[in-house]
Amino acid sequence: MPDTPTSEHGAGGELPFLTLWYRFLFFDWLFADLGAARNVYERHAALRHNRAMCRHFPTYLRRWSALTLFGFGMGCLFERAPQASLWPAWFFTCACLSMSGMVVMLVAWACLANARMQ
């Protein structure tokens, strides 16, 4: 059997677990960097690509809203327990951070969905 080339992700092409987890929660790997474009054609192509990829924002918003609800739910649950003052604060803080991430996603989605193509 001849040697088969392996990808950078392993023999079967699977991604490592931490990479999958990162891609499950964060969306930046989907988008092209407009700042790296060298000319107007590359910039236009990157903007078209980013506009096409903005259809994935609702999926990430659902994931992050689940994280937010989980954080607030766990914070409320631990808040009722006696002698548990640090755990609710930790969960509420994580929920507030994930909610601010959702605001960033909503703004990016609105800007990309309404971007004018020149």
N, C-alpha and C positions, 0 to 999 in steps of 0.2 A: 504494500500500500504506500503510495507516494506521500511525502510530507505535504500536509495542507497548510496553507498560510493561516495564521491566527490573527485575529483582530486585536486591537489594543485593549479590548474589554474581556479577553479570555478566549478559550478555545471554542466555546459554543456561541460566542458573540453576546453573552449575557453581561449586563452591567453589574458592577459591585452593588451591594445592598445600600451603602451610604449614598452612592450616586443616584440610585433609584429613589431613595427617600428625599434627596435634595430636589430632584426633578419633579417629584410628586407635590412638593410644597412650594417651590419657587419657580418662576416662569422666565427668568432672564435668559436661560439657555435657548429659548425659542426665538429670540429677537436678534436682529443684526444691529451692529453698532454704527450709527450714522456718522459718528466722529471719525471712524477709521476709513471712511470713503475718501478716495484720492481725487475724484472729479465729480462733476455733476451727474454723470450717468450712473456711477456706482451709488451715489447718494439717492438717486431716484429709484434704483433697483432695491436698495436697502429699505427705503420707505414703503415701496410696494410690498415687499416681503413682510415688514412689520404690520402693515395694514391687513394683510392676509392672515397673519398669526394672531391678530387681536380677537379672533373668534374663540380663542381658548380662555379668555379672561373670565367668562361666566363659570367655567369649570373650577378655576382656581379660587374664584370668589366663594363658590359653594364649599370648597375644602376649608378655606380660611374662616368662613362663617361657622362651620362645624367646630373648628378649633376654638373660636370665640365663645360659642355656646357651651362647649365643654369646660372652658376655663371659668366662665361665670357660674355654671352649674356646680362645679367642684368647689368654687369659692363659697357659694351659698351653703353647700353641704358642710364644709369644714367650719364655716362661721357658726353653725349651730352647736358644734362640739365644744364642750368646756375645755379650757386650757390649750386651745389650738389657735393661738393668735398669729403665728407666723405663716401657717399653711394657707389660710384664706387670702392673706396679703399677697403671697406668691402667685396664687391662681388668678386673683383679680388683676395683678400687674401683667401677667402673661396675656390675659384676655384683652386688656386695654391696648397692649402692644400689637396684638393680632388685629384688633379693630382699626388701629391706625394704619396697619399694612393694607387692610381692605380699602381704606380711603385712598391710599396711594394707587391701588389697582383700579379703583373706580375712575380716578382722574386720568390715569394713563389710558384706560379703555375709552373714555369719552374723547380724549385728545386724538387718539389714533383713529377712532371710528369716524370722526368729523374732520380729519386732516384733508386739506385740499391738495390735489395732485396738480402740479404745474407743468 
